[in-house]
Amino acid sequence: TAEGLGVLAETILKQSTQAGIELNMELVELAGLKQAAESLGHTQAAAALAQVAAALRAESLDGASAAKLEEDRYAFVRSRTESSERVAERLGRAINDAGLPQIKPTLDSLELNGEGPGEGIRALRLALDRFIAGGPAGMSGGSLGGMVKQTMNDAAKLKMQVATRRFSMAYQPVVHLQTGVTDHFEALVRLGDDASPSDSILMAEGMDIIQDLDFAVAQAVMSELKKPPNGALRLAANISARSLMQPAFTGKLLDLIQANPGVRGRLILEITESAAIDDLEAADAMVRRLRKEGCKIALDDFGSGAASLDHLRIIAVDEV
């Protein structure tokens, strides 16, 4: 997976930087590989695919830094001792020897930089997700390197947008189905236009800046609740599960709530499911602290994201 390969690349990068080894990551598109192999018959297909896999591993660092990302799409980390063209030539010969001469490998190369790798590795994981989803055509930067740079630039722009509060809020009524009476309003962030911010939010989660956005939204919602005409208003703010699991974020959120006792009982926090919750017991403990401060807790769009029935069984939410 992109996540697993990203973790592997980060580990290798730290070790290689200390040893003075320069690395590349190669994305390999073998369009039509599976279909071509199947045309050989079951036994020959298995042997041909095994040969291709062995060739990819042989090109990787220590023969153990290659991964299958999706059908016909692979990636590996290698020492930067020769050009990608030479690597592609060797792979092409190996694939030809496997009985698949019609398959021509396409490589997209990225130099891995050991200086401050955290943000770069996170951007790399997002680029790998794009590659898995749509191959080279799915990467809006035109290449792996371009996509990584674009993701880092987009993250920097979002950081500035959040820091300067250059976003707006839209409020969507949530009504009782039986009575048609509005129960509360869900606060939806808008980042510069009226389009859905879902792509930006996924990027913020992947680049580990979602906590800043979530806290800024919570502040905006709190400000709305404090306005004099809104004494009976109830508002829901979306909070990423990734933010919920960060002690620094939850500490700031609790401080914000405790500093505004007038909103007690009127603030609803909806936990979004786009990021999985790894420690359900810790999440439950935090949810109980927030409920103790008068917040209602909901699971947002349950069933459409990462949440499971275990979330309902373990985390003491008020509604879904």
N, C-alpha and C positions, 0 to 999 in steps of 0.2 A: 504494500500500500504506500501511498505518498507519505503518510505519517511515519510508517516504519522505516522507509528509506531516508526520510529527513532526519530521524533520530540517528540512524546508522551513519549518515554523512556528517552529522555534527560530531559524533564520537571520533570518527576517523580523522576529521579535519583538525580537531584538537591535538590528536596524537601526531599527525603528520606535520603540523606547524612546529611542534617542539622538535621534531626530527629534521626539519628543513626540507620536507618533501612537498612539492607543488602538485595540486590535484585538479582534475577536471571531472565534472559530471556529464555523462553522455545520455541523452534520450534517444532511443532507437525505435524507429517506426519500421515494422516489417509488414507492410500492407499486403493482405491476402495470404499470409503465412498459413493460418489454420486451414483455410479452404484448399490451398495447394497441397498441404500435407495429407489431408483427408482423401484427396484424389488418388493417392498412392496405395490405398488400402490400409486396413487397421494396423497390421504388424509393421509395415514400412513407415507408416505415418508416425507411430510411436518412436521408432528408431531415428527418423529424420528430426523430429522435434527435440529428442534428447541430444542429438548432435548440435543443433542450434543453441540449445541451452548451455551445453558444455563450452561452445565457442564464446558465448557472452561471458560466462564465468571466467574463462581464460583471459579475457581482456580486462577484467576487473582487478582491483587492488587485492593482492594475496589470493585471488581466485574465489573470494568470498563476499564481494561487494556488489553483486548484481541482483536485480529483482524484476519479476514480471509485474507490471502495473495493471494491465488490462489485456484483452485479447489483441495480439499482434503488436503490443507496445511494451517496451522494456526500458530499463535504465541501469547504469552501473557507474561506479566511481573508479577512476584510474589515475595512475601517476601521469603527470603532464610531461612526458619525455618525448613524445612524437605527435605529429599532427592528427587531427580527427580524420583527415582523408586517408592516411595510412591505415588507421584502425578500421575505417569503412571498407577498404580494399580487402583486408584480411577477413573481415566478417563475410564479405561477399563471396570470397573463395570458399570459406567454410560452409556457407549455405549452399553453394553450387555443389560441393562435394557431398552434401547431404541429399542430393537429388532434387533440389528445388532451385534450378537456375533462373526461373522467372521472378524470384523474390529479390528485390534490390533494396538493401538497407539504406535508410535515411537517418542521418545523425544530426542532432542539435546539441552543441557543446556549451558548457558554462564553466568558467574558471572559478573555483571555490577559493574564497579569500578568508584567511585565518584571522584577520584583524577584526575584532568585534563581530564574531560570526552569528550571534543570536538573531538579530533582525534579518540578516541575509538568509539564514536557514529557514526562518518562518516564511519569508517571501518565497523561498524555493519550494516549500511545501505547497503553498497556494498555486504556484506555477505548475507543479506536478499534478495537482488536482485538475487543472485546466487541460493538461496533456492527456490525462486518463480519460477525461470526459470527451474531448474532441480531437485529440492528436495535435499536430503542429498548427492546424487551422484554428484550433480552439484557443490559442495563446494570442491575446490581442496585441502583445508587444512584437509579434512577428517571429520571435525566437525565444528560447528558454531564458537567455540572458536579458533580452528585451523585456520579457514578461516580469522577471525578477526586479529589474530597474523600475518598471512602471508601477509595480505593486509597492515598492518602497517609496516612490514619489507620491502615489495616492495616499499611502499611510501618513506621510509627512503633511500633506494637505489636510487630511481629516483631523490630525492632531491640532493643527492651527485653527481649523474651523471650530473645533470643540473648545479650545482654549479661549478663543475670542467670542464664543457663543453665537457664531454665525449660523444658526439653524432656527427653525420655527417649529411650533407644535400645532398639530391638528387634533381635534377632540371628537371621537366617534361615540355616539350614544350606544349603550348596551341596555336593552329593554327586556322586560319579562315577557315571555312568549304568550302567556295566558292573559295578562292584563294589558299589555302594550305600554305599560308605565316604564319610564326610564329609571333604571336602577343606579347607574353611574356612567361616567364617560371614560373611554380608554384614550390615553394620551399617546399620540403617534408622532415620532420625530420626522421632520422633513429637512433634508440636507441640501438646501439650495434650490430645489424645484419641487413639483408636486408628484414626482414619480416615487415609486416604492424605494425605500432605502435598503432593501434586503441585501443587495450585493455589497453595499458599503458596510453593513453590519457584519456580514460574514467575513469580509476582509478585516474589519476591526477585531473580530474574535481571533482570526488566524494570526494577526500581527500583534496580539496581546495588548491592544489599546481600547478594548471594549469597556474596561472599567471606567476610563475617563468619560466616555460617551454616556454610559449608564448613570454615572453620578451627576453629570450635567443635566440630564433629563430629569432625574429625581429632584434636583434643585429647582428646575423650571416648574415642575408640577407642584412642589411645595409652595413656591411663590404664588401660583394661581390659587391654591387652597387658602392662602393667608389673606387674600384680598377681601375687604369688608363685605361686598355684596354676596360673597360665596360661602357664607357660614354653614349652609346645608349641603354644599356641593361635595360629591364623592368622585375622586379621580383614581384611575389605575395607571401605574407606570410600569413599563416593561423592563425587566432586569434579566440579563443573560445568566444562565447557570454558571458560566465561566466566572463572571463577576462575583456571584454569590459565594463561590468557593475561595475567594481571595480575602484573607483576614484584614488587610489594609483597607479594602473597599468596604467590607461590611462594618468595620469600625467607624469609618467616616459616615456611612449611612445611618448607623445607630446614633451617632452624635448629632446628625442633622435632624433626625426624628425627635430626639430628646430635647433639642433646643426649640422645638415648635410644638408644645403640648396642645395648642389650639386645634391642630389637625387630627388629633387622636380619634380613631374610628372612621376617618374619612379618606385615608390613604390606602390604596390597594396595590400590592406589588405582584405583577404577573411574571412568573419565571418562564422565560422562553426556552424552547427545547432544541434549538439549533446546535447547542454544545452539550455533550453528555455529562452527567454528574457521576464522577468516579466513586466518591465517598458519600453514599446516601445517608449514613448515620451522622456525619458531620454536617451535611446539608440540613437534615432534620433538626439538629441542635441550633443551627443559625435561624431556621424558620421559626422555631419556638421562641427564640429571643425577640425576633421581630414581631411576632404575634403578641408577646407580652407587652410590647410598647404600643399596642393598639392597631397594628397593621393587619389587614386581611391579606392572605396569601393565596394566589391562584396559579394553576398550571395553564399556560397560554397554549391554545390550539393543540390540546392533548391528542396524541395519536398521529400527528403529522410530522413529528421530528424525532428527537432522540429519546424521548421519555418512554417508559414502559410501565406495566402494572406494578412493578416494584416501587416506582416513585409514589404511587398512591398508597401502597401498603406501608411504606416506611416513613415518608415525609408527611408531616401533619399539615397538609394544605386545607384551606377552607372550601375551595371550589375549583372546578376545572372548566 
